[in-house]
Amino acid sequence: MFCSSGKNSETNLVANDRRQDTKGSEIVLVQPKLADLEAQLAYTDAQARISERLSKIPLDRYNRLINDMLAIYNTATTCDYHDPLKCDLRLEPDYTDYLLFPYESPTFMAEINEAWEDIKPLYLELHAYVRRKLRDLYGPEKLGRQAPLPAHILGNMWGQSWINILDITIPYPGKFFPDVSPHMVQQGYTPATMFRIAEDFFLSLNLSGMPPDVRENSLLVEPPGILVICQPSAWDFCNKRDYRIKMCAKVTQSDLVTLHHEMTHIEYFMEYRNLHKAFRDGANPGFHEGISEAIALFVGSPKHLQTLGLLFGSEDDVPHNINFLYSMALQKLPFLAFSLALESWRWDVFRGDINKDNYNCRWWDYREKIGGVKPPVLRSEKNFDPGSKYHVPANIPYIK
């Protein structure tokens, strides 16, 4: 849409709306109909009149009207079209049901909790071990024998990964696989090099290489002077050829693994690109992440890093292997506890079991109940700690 200046700029703004239909290299420009323009202008005029009338209503009265409307909408029910005696249907379905619908299981939440119960004994052992190490470091007067872990000493803003306290909790000091990031820098790695290595990995599995447009159109380095959201992601533009990766990659082992993760999404996109549009997606929202994480686990293994020439003289003995597995546990197990706490809280919010008067309190209830983590300082409902996690205000499901 292009806008020209002048006293008729509003009309010109609408009149210059251009709809594009791509047929090869041809672009068809469709001129909007006069009736469409008049309807848009009438709608804009009506909005202005409504806004003017609302501005004359006292704020207190306006807020009461809004609250009354919300109360009616949230509590009103209607009858089933096929069963007139069933009149307990809400005007809007439970949003939690909407979020979980793609998993195609009416007992999905119960299944998630059962899976956590299977993992929980291992998590509790990790939690107890880490607490003992932190008690030794900070002193028993700072951390009780049975106390939850304060979130601020776990090496991560949300306490969802504990890998940054590996150095002070490692079981066998001095017997660990080094971070290969310095070797990557010494060997002249760049984000483009990391992209090529990830592509070579998939070619070695007899999968497809990346289409040329992926490399050209992807954002791998944060552009100077431009503020971008650096959350790594992969994109399918649904035209069977345009796929992109967006991340602000640094030359580090972590970002090398992340790039493989994101490229796995694109490999998956390409595998189902020729299906009907309704089926161009994962079997459920967890499939994409599950496959990508499986690849990431392999790529970050010492054996694979040795094949890349980034790890030298690695020891294959019990201390080294225990330390490596422990480092993986610090990354994965707390993340599972955090994810379950976040989604349990969110599901309860959408079901109405948690209201705005106890958002923060219930958040920390779940964090402590599931993960054994507590806030570093006293919190209240003046705070909204779950909102610090991008996936909450952006309304992005996390359980996958």
Secondary structure, DSSP 8 states (H G I E B T S, - for coil): -----STTHHHHHHHT---EEEETTEEEE----HHHHHHHHHHHHHHHHHHHHHHTS-HHHHHHHHHHHHHHHHH-EE--SS-TT---EESS--HHHHHHGGG--TTHHHHHHHHHHHHHHHHHHHHHHHHHHHHHHH-TTTS-SS--EEGGGTTSTTSS--GGGHHHH-SSTT-S---SHHHHHHTT--HHHHHHHHHHHHHHTT-----HHHHHH-B-S--TT-------EEEE-SSSS-EEEE----SSHHHHHHHHHHHHHHHHHHHTTTS-GGG-S-SSHHHHHHHHHHHHHHHTSHHHHHHTT---S---SHHHHHHHHHHHHHHHHHHHHHHHHHHHHHHHHHHTSS-TTSHHHHHHHHHHHHH-EE-SS---TT--GGGGSTTTTTT-----
